[in-house]
Amino acid sequence: MTKMAPELPIEVDAETGVWTTDALPMLYVPRHFFINNHLAVEEALGVEKYAEILYHAGYKSAWHWCEKEAELHGLSDVALFEHYMARLSQRGWGKFNTQDIDLGAGTCRVHLEHSAFVYQMGKAGYRVEYMFTGWFAGAMDQILAARGSQLRTVATQTQSAAEEGRDHGVFVVKPLAQHPQG
């Protein structure tokens, strides 16, 4: 294993101990701590209900993050989406690679390797990274709205390395089937 220093800017307030990256407060926790909490909620609510809750929360968070990053770095369009994928990768969630992105159509595919969930849970037999789906739609929709587009999207996970016979995850973003939202 080759080691390197973090690729993202991390500042720690000497007085409060608050970690900041790109002007947003962050939390630094062990992977097992986060995933054990995630699994406890999943067990209590069931995967389907928990996935629905996380989708909406993740969507809102990704929208906010993209809005702030666009302002801070002067990014937009595909460059902003790619920046989001890079930051997710740099923060240890996994390695995300954007494929086939088309902002005009509101579509893209995201390829995921080295998933933090799969590293912790192994071959669980189901798509364990459902937490990420709302992130991709929220990011895409914020970018589309900033371009003046009324198009809105939905994201789904189509495969996971946690499933037998799979070595990576795939997420698909596509336009909502119903009338575009404002």
Secondary structure, DSSP 4 states (H G I P E B T S, - for coil): ------SS--EE-TTT--EEETTEEE----HHHHHHHHHHHHHHH-HHHHHHHHHHHHHHHHHHHHHHHHHHHT--HHHHHHHHHHHHHHTTS-EEEEEEEETTTTEEEEEEES-HHHHHH-S-SS-TTGGGHHHHHHHHHHHHHHTT----EEEEEEE-TTSTT-SSEEEEEEE-SSSPP-
